[in-house]
Amino acid sequence: MRIVRGRFGLRAGACWAAVFAVALLFSTAVFAETQVYLLRGWFGVFSSGMDAMAEQLQSKGIKAEAIGHLAWRGTVSKIVADRAAGKTGPLVLIGHSQGANNVIEMAQELETKKIPVDLLITLAPYLQDPVPSNVVRAMNYYQAGGWGAPLAAGKGFHGKISNIDMQGDLISTHVNIDKSDRVQADVAREVMALSRSRPAAAAAPAPAR
């Protein structure tokens, strides 16, 4: 009987260890998932491509949300609250037109809270502020001599900025750059690469035997 009980106790212990491992894995995944916010331009009239990009990312398992640019301050508050609650996954900010200017302002506000922005993508910004030091990587799509303007580094910035001149693209304009197949493919690729480089869940410990 002692042997039977001992074996039963070992099996029960292994089961509880497995349950704990699954719970830990799920908790880690929730708190380390990539979060993407896509800001539309003025009134959202010409920024339907942002919604399309959000849906595309969602279909790949990424938590993405397209919002109006006027909601940027409230979104900053939400990000701060999420970080305070322990959510530490990669943060991506993407904006079109006025929304592009606003995602830089979002990054500036997050800088004061010491919250990093892993990836910042702007589509046709104009008269925008410099990229703050808490941004790890920034990508900007614009047309030299046409629409948009290059991004510049702010004080203390040590990340990477890629200004992508689309001057040779005769189809894309200020109002439809967010619908460009090239841009949408680039965004999806960069976000997925970031998510893979920062796994959403740590490896679960092996069940006890």
N, C-alpha and C positions, 0 to 999 in steps of 0.2 A: 504493500500500500504506500509505503514511503516513496518507493521508486516511481509509482504512478503519479502521485502528487507532485513529485519533483519535476517529472516530465511535463505535467499539466501547467505547473508554474512557469517553466521555461517557455512553453508555447504561448501562454498568456502574456508573458513579458515581451516576447517577440512581436505579438500582435499590437500591444500598446506602443511599442517602439516604432512600428510601421505607421500607426495612426499619427503619432507625434511627428514623424518625418514628413508625412503628407501634409499635415497642418502647417508645419514650418515652411514647406515648399510653397504652399498656396499663399501664406502670409508674405513671404519674401517676394513672390511674383506680383502681388497687389501693390506692395510698397516700392517696387523698383521698376514698374512699367513705364515705358516711354509715353510722354504726354505732348501732344502737338496742338497748338492753337493757330488757326489761320484767320487773319483779319481781312475782311473785305474792304474795298475802297469806299468813296463817298456814297452813302445811302445804300450801298450794296448793289446798285443798279447794273454795273458792268463787271461784277466780280463773281459770276456764277461758277467760274472755274475753280474758285476756292472751295466751294461746296463739293465739286467733283473730285478734287484732290483729297478732301476729308473722307469722302466715301471710299475712294480707292485705298487709302491707308487703313480705314476701318476693316475693309475686306481682307487685309493682310494681318489683322490682329492688333493693329496699333490704335491706341486711344487718341482719336483726333476729333477736333471740334471747330467748325467754321462759325465765326461770330462777326457781328457788326463792329466797325472800328471804334464806335463811341463807347463800346463796352470794355475798352482796354484797361481802364482803371479798376473796374470791378474784377476783371480777370486777374490783375496783379494781386489784388487782395485774396482771391481764391488760391493762387499759387503759394502765397505766403502762408496761408492757413494750412494748405496741404503739406508744405515742408515742416511746419510746426507739428503736424500730426505724424511725421515720420516718413512721408513719401519722398523718396530720394532718387527716383528714376530720371533718365535723361529728359531735358526740357527743350522743346523746339518751338520757335516763334517764326511764323511766316506771314508776310503782309503784302498786299497789292495797293499801289497808289498811295492814298492817304493812310491806308492800313499799314503800308510799308514804313511810313514815317512813325506811326504809332507803335509798331513793334520795337523800334529803337528806343522810344520813350519808355516802353514797358521794361526793356533791358536796363535802362538807366535807373528806374525805380527799384528794380530787383537788385541792382548793384548796391544800393544803400542798405539793403537787407542782407548783403553778402550771399546772395543766391546766384549761382552760375547759370548761364544760358548756353547749352551745349551746341546748339545750331540756330543761327539766325539767317533767314532767307528773305530778301526784299525784292519785289518786282516793281520796277519803275518808280522809285522814290524820287522826291525833288525837294530841294532846300532842307534836306534832312540833317539831323544832328550827327555828330561823330559816333562811332561804335564804342560803347563803354568797355572798360577793362574786364568785366565779368563774362564777356562773350568769348567762348572758346574758338568758334569758327563762324564766319559770316560769308554768305554768298549773295551777290547782287546782280540782277539782270536789268540792263539798261541799253539805250542806243545813243552812242556818241553823236552829238550834233542834232539829236532828235529828242526822244522822250527819256526821262529819268536822268540820273546823275550817279557817278561813282561813289562808293562808300569811302570814308576816311576814318583812320584810327583815332580814337580819343586818347586822353591822357592815361598813361599806364597800360595801354592795351598791348598784350603780348601774344594774342591769338593769331589766327590766319584769316585774311580777307581775300576773297576771289571776286573781282569785278568782271562780269561776263558781258562783253559788248556784242549786242545782237544787230549791229549795223548792217550786216549782210543779209539779214532775214527780212525780206520785203513783205512778208505776210503779217508778222506780228507788229502790233502797235500798242500804244499806251492802254487802250481800252480792252484789248483781247490777249495781252501777254499771259494772263493767268490761264488761258485756254490752250496755249501752245503745247503740242504733243511733246516737244523737246523739254520744255520747262517742267511739265507734269512728270515726265519720266525721270528727269534729274532729281526732282523733289522726292519721289518715291524711292529712288535708289539711295540717296543720301540718308534719308530717315531710316530705311531698313538697315543700311550699313552701320549707322549709329546704334540701332537697337541690338544688332548682333555683337557689336564691340562691347556693349554694356548689357550683358545677359539679364533678362527680367527675373531670373530665379537662380539662386545658388544651388549647387548640387546637393541633393538630399543625403543625409547620413545613411549608411547601410543599416538595415534592420538587425537588431540583436538576435543572436542564435543561441 
